[in-house]
């Protein structure tokens, strides 16, 4: 599996060229929601529990569409790995152009989706009908069928009761969860009591955080009752004969893969260990530093894998045996590489 994401360097605090309307005119310095500006890069990584690696990286330029970023990353990544099983992306890549790029390269995708007004209305309908999961199918002219999957959110208790009927709705939701627990038990899926009340909560935590600062229209409460994912993977189907338990099992099995995306964020944190600080404004030099840090990160991961195979055999764990700082120390000793400050 692989994952696309965008990362940024340290905040740029130097001089910035602006136009008469105070807009930044420099192509490679981009604003962010925290009000600061950064140089940014997009990457595609192999993620999972064994050995996350950076396959490719490109600099992000002002006005660059997410579809163009995905198209470029997939084209280069598929030259290196020709059997990518699934491409996972966060909600900032939720666009028709990105889906078209995945179809163009013949890869399956799974991404968190934004809830627009129609999707929020669907959440209201699902809550009132007591549905646990819901799948919508969208045929396309070319490429696999696209599916939208609604599943329980983990943010049910974030809002205080707004009227006297709220307690009844809370009781109704608990009944739905209990029924879902029983359905999953029939399928051989046991949920722990502390699993945040339902089997999907850990899978949707990241989406809930991403939605915190997004403006909403209509009922916020209903929209937060469900998380929304999109995929074109053939393992998600909508058959009239399927029971709700079978659909729950199918959606859980698919969305569970999204948890592997955490490896890409963890990878970015480790890449910072190898990155060199600079005050240069040249975007080419900054991009070189980032790519070089990615190369060092990959080498560290490969060295760590060899060490784990020697010690643990084939049953290796995800946690590294070789610390990143230890790797840099050894690299400096044998190859003359100065670790960053």
C-alpha positions in Angstrom: 0.0 0.0 0.0 1.1 3.6 -0.5 0.0 7.0 0.7 0.1 10.5 -0.7 0.5 13.5 1.5 1.9 17.0 1.7 4.5 18.2 4.2 6.1 21.5 5.0 9.4 22.8 6.1 10.0 25.1 9.0 8.1 28.4 8.9 9.7 30.9 6.6 10.4 34.1 8.5 12.4 36.0 5.9 11.3 38.7 3.5 8.2 37.9 1.3 7.2 39.7 -1.9 3.6 40.8 -2.0 1.3 42.6 -4.5 -0.8 45.6 -3.9 -3.6 43.4 -2.4 -1.0 41.9 0.1 -1.1 38.5 -1.7 2.2 36.5 -1.8 3.6 36.7 -5.3 6.4 34.1 -4.8 5.5 30.8 -6.3 7.2 28.5 -3.8 6.3 30.1 -0.5 2.8 29.0 0.5 0.5 30.1 3.2 -1.1 27.7 5.7 -4.1 27.7 8.0 -2.0 28.7 11.0 -1.2 32.1 9.3 2.5 31.2 8.7 4.1 30.5 5.4 6.2 27.5 4.3 8.0 25.7 1.5 6.0 22.5 0.9 6.7 19.1 -0.7 4.4 16.3 -1.7 5.5 12.6 -1.3 4.2 9.2 -2.0 5.3 6.5 0.5 5.0 2.8 1.0 3.3 2.4 4.3 2.5 -0.5 6.6 3.9 -2.3 9.6 7.1 -3.5 8.1 9.2 -0.9 6.3 7.8 2.5 5.2 9.8 4.1 2.4 9.6 7.3 0.4 9.1 6.4 -3.3 9.0 10.0 -4.7 8.8 13.6 -3.8 8.0 16.8 -5.7 8.0 20.5 -4.7 4.6 22.1 -4.4 4.1 25.3 -6.3 1.4 28.0 -5.9 -1.6 27.1 -8.0 -0.6 23.4 -8.4 -3.7 21.2 -8.4 -3.9 18.2 -6.2 -4.8 16.1 -9.3 -1.5 17.2 -11.0 0.4 16.3 -7.8 -1.1 12.8 -7.6 -0.6 12.2 -11.4 3.1 13.1 -11.2 3.7 11.0 -8.0 1.9 8.0 -9.3 3.7 8.1 -12.7 7.1 8.0 -11.0 6.1 5.6 -8.2 4.7 3.0 -10.7 8.1 3.0 -12.5 9.5 1.7 -9.2 6.7 -0.4 -7.9 4.3 -1.8 -10.5 1.9 -3.6 -8.1 0.6 -0.9 -5.8 -2.4 -2.4 -4.1 -4.0 0.7 -2.7 -3.3 4.4 -2.6 -4.5 6.1 0.6 -5.0 9.9 0.8 -6.4 12.3 3.4 -9.4 14.6 2.7 -7.3 17.4 1.1 -7.0 15.1 -1.9 -10.8 14.7 -2.1 -11.5 15.8 -5.7 -12.8 14.4 -9.0 -9.5 15.2 -10.6 -7.5 13.1 -8.1 -9.9 10.2 -8.6 -9.5 10.5 -12.4 -5.7 10.5 -12.0 -6.0 7.2 -10.0 -8.2 5.7 -12.7 -5.8 6.9 -15.3 -2.9 5.0 -13.7 -5.1 1.9 -12.9 -4.7 2.1 -9.1 -7.3 1.7 -6.4 -7.7 4.5 -3.8 -9.1 5.1 -0.4 -9.5 8.5 1.0 -11.4 10.4 3.7 -14.0 12.6 2.0 -15.4 16.0 2.8 -19.1 16.2 3.8 -20.9 18.7 1.6 -24.5 19.6 2.1 -26.0 16.6 0.4 -23.7 14.3 2.4 -24.8 15.9 5.6 -28.4 15.4 4.7 -27.6 11.7 4.2 -26.1 11.6 7.7 -29.4 13.0 9.0 -31.4 10.3 7.2 -29.1 7.6 8.4 -29.3 8.7 12.0 -33.1 8.8 11.9 -33.3 5.4 10.3 -30.7 3.9 12.6 -28.4 2.6 9.9 -24.9 1.6 11.0 -23.2 1.7 7.6 -24.3 3.0 4.2 -22.8 2.6 0.8 -23.5 4.7 -2.3 -22.3 3.5 -5.7 -21.3 5.9 -8.5 -20.7 4.3 -11.9 -18.1 6.0 -14.1 -17.6 6.0 -17.9 -14.1 4.5 -17.6 -12.5 2.8 -14.6 -13.8 1.0 -11.5 -17.1 1.9 -9.9 -16.7 4.5 -7.1 -18.2 4.0 -3.7 -19.0 6.4 -0.8 -19.0 4.7 2.6 -20.7 6.2 5.6 -19.8 4.6 9.0 -20.2 5.5 12.7 -18.1 8.4 13.9 -16.3 8.6 17.3 -17.5 12.1 18.1 -21.0 11.3 19.3 -20.5 12.9 22.7 -18.9 16.2 21.7 -22.1 18.1 21.7 -24.3 18.9 24.8 -28.0 18.0 24.7 -29.9 20.7 22.9 -33.4 19.7 23.8 -35.4 17.3 25.9 -35.4 14.6 23.2 -31.6 14.4 23.2 -31.5 11.7 25.9 -33.9 9.6 23.8 -31.6 9.9 20.8 -28.5 9.0 22.9 -30.3 5.9 24.1 -31.3 5.1 20.5 -27.6 5.4 19.4 -26.5 3.1 22.2 -29.1 0.5 21.1 -27.8 0.7 17.6 -24.2 0.2 18.8 -25.2 -2.8 20.9 -27.0 -4.3 17.9 -23.9 -3.7 15.8 -21.7 -5.4 18.5 -24.0 -8.4 18.4 -24.0 -8.5 14.5 -20.2 -8.4 14.5 -20.0 -11.1 17.2 -22.0 -13.3 14.9 -19.4 -12.8 12.2 -16.6 -13.7 14.6 -15.5 -10.1 15.3 -15.3 -9.3 19.0 -15.2 -5.7 20.1 -13.5 -4.7 23.4 -15.7 -2.7 25.8 -13.1 0.1 25.8 -13.0 0.4 22.1 -14.6 3.9 22.2 -18.1 2.3 22.0 -17.8 0.9 18.5 -15.5 -0.9 16.1 -14.9 2.0 13.8 -13.9 4.7 16.3 -10.1 4.2 16.0 -10.4 4.2 12.2 -12.2 7.5 12.1 -10.2 9.4 14.7 -8.0 11.2 12.1 -11.0 12.3 10.1 -12.7 13.8 13.1 -9.6 15.9 13.8 -9.4 17.0 10.2 -13.0 18.2 10.4 -12.5 20.3 13.5 -11.8 23.5 11.7 -13.9 23.0 8.6 -17.0 25.2 8.2 -20.2 23.2 8.2 -23.7 23.8 6.8 -26.9 22.3 8.3 -26.8 20.0 11.2 -23.3 19.7 12.7 -24.5 17.1 15.1 -25.9 14.7 12.4 -22.8 15.3 10.2 -20.5 14.3 13.1 -22.5 11.1 13.7 -20.9 9.5 10.6 -17.5 9.5 8.9 -17.3 9.4 5.1 -14.7 7.5 3.0 -14.5 7.0 -0.7 -12.9 4.2 -2.7 -13.0 2.5 -6.1 -11.7 -0.8 -4.7 -13.7 -3.9 -6.0 -13.8 -5.5 -2.5 -16.6 -3.0 -1.6 -19.8 -4.0 -3.3 -23.5 -3.2 -2.9 -25.6 -6.3 -3.4 -29.3 -6.5 -2.5 -28.9 -9.8 -0.8 -26.2 -8.6 1.7 -27.3 -8.4 5.3 -26.3 -5.3 7.4 -23.8 -7.5 9.3 -22.1 -8.5 6.1 -21.9 -4.8 5.0 -20.5 -3.8 8.4 -17.9 -6.5 8.1 -17.0 -5.5 4.5 -16.7 -1.7 5.3 -14.7 -2.3 8.5 -12.3 -4.6 6.6 -11.8 -1.9 3.9 -11.5 1.1 6.2 -9.2 -0.7 8.6 -6.5 -0.3 6.0 -6.7 3.5 6.4 -5.0 3.1 9.8 -1.8 2.2 7.9 -1.6 5.9 6.9 -0.3 6.8 10.3 3.0 5.5 9.1 3.4 8.4 6.7 3.0 11.0 9.4 5.4 9.1 11.6 7.8 9.0 8.6 7.6 12.8 8.3 8.6 13.2 11.9 11.6 11.0 11.4 12.6 12.7 8.1 13.0 16.0 10.1 15.8 14.2 12.0 17.8 14.1 8.7 16.8 17.5 7.4 19.4 20.3 7.3 18.3 23.7 8.5 18.9 26.5 6.0 18.0 30.2 5.5 18.3 30.0 1.7 15.4 31.3 -0.3 16.3 29.1 -3.3 13.5 26.6 -3.6 15.7 24.2 -5.6 18.2 24.1 -2.7 15.5 23.5 -0.2 14.0 20.8 -2.3 17.4 19.1 -2.6 17.8 19.2 1.2 14.3 17.6 1.6 15.0 14.8 -1.0 18.4 14.1 0.5 16.8 13.8 3.9 14.3 11.3 2.3 17.2 9.3 1.0 18.9 9.1 4.4 15.6 8.1 5.9 15.2 5.3 3.4 18.7 4.1 4.0 18.1 4.2 7.8 14.9 2.1 7.4 16.7 -0.4 5.2 19.6 -0.7 7.7 17.1 -1.1 10.5 15.3 -3.9 8.6 18.5 -5.8 8.1 19.3 -5.5 11.8 15.8 -6.7 12.8 16.0 -9.6 10.4 19.3 -10.7 11.9 18.0 -10.4 15.5 14.3 -11.2 15.2 14.1 -13.3 12.0 11.1 -13.0 9.7 8.8 -12.0 12.6 10.0 -8.4 12.7 8.2 -5.7 14.6 7.4 -2.2 13.4 9.4 -0.4 16.1 13.0 0.3 14.9 15.9 -1.4 16.5 18.3 1.2 15.2 17.7 4.7 16.5 17.8 7.5 13.8 20.4 9.4 15.8 22.5 6.2 16.1 22.3 5.8 12.4 23.5 9.3 11.8 26.4 8.9 14.2 27.6 5.7 12.5 27.1 7.4 9.1 29.3 10.3 10.1 32.0 7.9 11.5 32.2 5.8 8.3 31.1 8.2 5.6 31.9 11.6 6.9 28.3 12.8 7.0 27.7 15.7 9.5 24.4 15.3 11.3 22.1 18.4 11.3 22.0 20.6 14.3 
